[in-house]
Amino acid sequence: MSIVTKSIVNADAEARYLSPGELSRIKSFVTSGEQRLRIAQTLTGSRDQIVKQAGDQLFQKRPDVVSPGGNAYGPEMTATCLRDMDYYLRLITYGIVAGDTTPIEEIGLVGAKEMYKSLGTS
């Protein structure tokens, strides 16, 4: 939940106007919006390179992952691993734009729990 929504929900629950502190935090959030959008645009525009580099580094540091028996062994599983990295990078951009971790927590953690549940490892 963004700082704007949180502030409004809290103030409304207490039947009051937004406090000076809440207004100040909202102002900071709005002021930082352009920078957050630039960061998200940069990450989005560079996502293929970021994911490839992250995968290369992971597979170099952990060759067992792409070796027989590893979680990313074979072209299909390697592609799945890279897809998952891209998914989490996308969630990070959501968090940056929102200015908080709620999208990562609500979408990412729920998704990871469902994935592990479907694999029978929860």
ABEGO torsion letter per residue (X at the ends): XBAAAAAAAAAAAAGBBBBAAAAAAAAAAAAAAAAAAAAAAAAAAAAAAAAAAAAAAAAAABAAAABBGBAABEAAAAAAAAAAAAAAAAAAAAAAAAGBAAAAAAAAAAAAAAAAAAAGAX
